[in-house]
Amino acid sequence: MHIFLQLVASGVAVGMIYAAIAFGYQLTFATSKTLNFGQGEALMLGALFGLTLVPFTGYWLMLPLVLVFGFALGALVERLGVRPAVKIKSEYGWIMATIALGIIFKNVAENIWGRDDLKFPSPLPEAALTFGGVRVLPMELLVVAGALLMMLAVELFNRRSIWGKAVVATSNDIDAAGLMGINTRKVITLSYAISAMTAAFAGVLVAPVTLTGATMGSVLALKAFAVAIIGGLESGLGVIVGGLILGVAETLTGFYISTGYKDVPGLILLLLVLAVRPVGLFGKAVIKKV
Amino acid sequence: MRLPVTALAAALACATILAGPARAADPIKIGVSGPFTGGSSSMGVSMRDGVRLAVQEINQKGGVLGRQLQIVERDDEAKNEVGAQVAQELINKEKVVATLGFINTGVALAAQRFYQEAEIPVINNVATGTIITNQFNPPDYDANYVFRTSAYDVLQAGMMADEAITRGFKKIAILADSTNYGQLGREDLEKYLKTKGVTPVTVEKFNIKDVDMTPQLLKSQAAGADVILAYGIGPELGQIANGMAKLGWKVPMITSWPSSMQSFIDIAGPNGNGVTMPQTFIEDKTLPRRKAFLEGYYATYKVSKIPTPVAGAQGYDSVYLLAAAIKQAGGTDGPKIRAALEDLKEKVEGVVTTYDHPFTKTDHNAITRNMVVFGKVQDGRIVYAKDEDAKNAGVVRMKEKASN
């Protein structure tokens, strides 16, 4: 039982890392039905930018600066990669454009920070805490709490602020929102900016647990994408549940079946969800009018 | 199938010889291939800097055969396909006379067949996969162009297993990464343990960039392991050390040599203290040759320690071995350099050891088990793990004639 709980605890920590990244996919999909496939690179840039700042500002003061950085980065990606495709109502252009920007970001990062895996200084003590025999790193708790807070903040923004309401209106019906006088282009830019901001935040959040480096985003972003599909691209709650399912599935499989098959059940689950409920566990089924 | 390629290579070689005398003062081009960026880069960069240092020294003393050595460096990014590309570029475009390098076993296996076909010698100065020097063994091939100056995996696996057994551990857990390197090393470990009648209590796998080692470690713990033998490279070995600290599980960890990488030391921090690994070279200044090498390295690259000392030392030595072979061959013809390496008359004093006939026709590994010691991580440096090794640091361990 103790082992099971330990596995679940570790799985939850890993799962929340995935969820935090997946959350960003969901934000842009809601408004523009497009995704930033450079989400992993946004995370990586956020983490490396943060790592550069930490010696000057310390961990906590670095956070708001990274948020601003991520926000600007997302707006840039939208302007360069997505807007032209959305303008001509291209179904596919943004896919390659966001991937291309991601690769460019990675190369830039390699040239600035090198391709070594670096250790991100932990803001919390590195000794594990014990809860009834289950050992958890303080940093893992911070990842879970930080990711939940971040999602909560974005949800609150969407429900309470006027800009947030515009985001929700755009995500419900972009044409109607446009007719009502909402500048949907700006809303889409905003959603990209917030999306990359969450990714950059996730980056500095997870960096002390994972390692920091130009390639840190690729594996994480792919897993997070699976999480977004499993949970449903329409739902903030979905990505949390999806992340937890994937994270816990990985650690449990690693222990009870084989560490060689650790990544398999998550992907089987993905295939199952796509076969049975293609919109994801928490997605809304939408009938597309042609 | 192989004939046209060989013929082509021979034609190329002839062309080189014909062109040779007219431009005798041309520099001798030597390829250097390794990961200078990425997770293995502390090995690659240390190796490259060791090579640069040796080349600089040799050139200052007038070069080889009156010609300067010129190194052509290429970053293979630790990727097999990039390594193969680099090999072709170095052979066909840069026309190197030999190549030093390969840090990663997978890259070596993917790239060195191009050298074999072009009849250009390659000295692996870091990669340890056992199969590397056996890939082109006679009689399947006329001659083997692949040499090595690192402690190959069978040696290391044997040492790791013996160390665990002699220290009295009964229940061994093996953790290995899923790359060629990790899985070939795991095979060597299991094979060796079998000859000793020991079955590991558990054998686990992890991927490069894995974030969480909890399942692997819990499995080992649940199986009652009293020691961990880990086969991987710096960053993931560091995650294992950190994962053990997180679980509050303290058993000794014996790894393959890459826990001496800077990335392991940085990532594991205090959790890495006490981890032991086989090493051909420890940073100590007991011998004048080593002292000169270390002081030269520190001064040239403005560091207080070599990021990965073993890679730096082996890289450095590989240049001197190659230079001696070129001198003996009297030219840069590939087959002649190979023949010279296989029967090196000159004793080459390197920093790992003094090489006295390091290679023969059937043995292309310069290092034997008696030349390898155990290193230990201690507060950010690699030191001798055993007092008797530390005491005998000044003794040059020569190759055992009877081995292999």
Chai-1 contact restraints between the chains, C-beta under 6 A:
chainA,res_idxA,chainB,res_idxB,connection_type,confidence,min_distance_angstrom,max_distance_angstrom,comment,restraint_id
A,I3,B,L218,contact,1.0,0.0,6.0,A-B,restraint_1
A,S10,B,D212,contact,1.0,0.0,6.0,A-B,restraint_2
A,S10,B,T214,contact,1.0,0.0,6.0,A-B,restraint_3
A,V14,B,V211,contact,1.0,0.0,6.0,A-B,restraint_4
A,V14,B,D212,contact,1.0,0.0,6.0,A-B,restraint_5
A,R115,B,T37,contact,1.0,0.0,6.0,A-B,restraint_6
A,R115,B,G38,contact,1.0,0.0,6.0,A-B,restraint_7
A,D116,B,S41,contact,1.0,0.0,6.0,A-B,restraint_8
A,D117,B,G39,contact,1.0,0.0,6.0,A-B,restraint_9
A,D117,B,P235,contact,1.0,0.0,6.0,A-B,restraint_10
A,D117,B,S263,contact,1.0,0.0,6.0,A-B,restraint_11
A,K119,B,D266,contact,1.0,0.0,6.0,A-B,restraint_12
A,K119,B,I267,contact,1.0,0.0,6.0,A-B,restraint_13
A,A128,B,K246,contact,1.0,0.0,6.0,A-B,restraint_14
A,R135,B,K246,contact,1.0,0.0,6.0,A-B,restraint_15
A,R135,B,L247,contact,1.0,0.0,6.0,A-B,restraint_16
A,R135,B,G248,contact,1.0,0.0,6.0,A-B,restraint_17
A,L137,B,K246,contact,1.0,0.0,6.0,A-B,restraint_18
A,T210,B,V211,contact,1.0,0.0,6.0,A-B,restraint_19
A,L211,B,P235,contact,1.0,0.0,6.0,A-B,restraint_20
A,V219,B,K209,contact,1.0,0.0,6.0,A-B,restraint_21
A,T251,B,T214,contact,1.0,0.0,6.0,A-B,restraint_22
A,T251,B,P215,contact,1.0,0.0,6.0,A-B,restraint_23
A,G254,B,P215,contact,1.0,0.0,6.0,A-B,restraint_24
A,F255,B,P215,contact,1.0,0.0,6.0,A-B,restraint_25
A,F255,B,L218,contact,1.0,0.0,6.0,A-B,restraint_26
A,F255,B,K219,contact,1.0,0.0,6.0,A-B,restraint_27
A,T259,B,E204,contact,1.0,0.0,6.0,A-B,restraint_28
A,T259,B,K205,contact,1.0,0.0,6.0,A-B,restraint_29
A,T259,B,P215,contact,1.0,0.0,6.0,A-B,restraint_30
A,T259,B,Q216,contact,1.0,0.0,6.0,A-B,restraint_31
A,G260,B,K205,contact,1.0,0.0,6.0,A-B,restraint_32
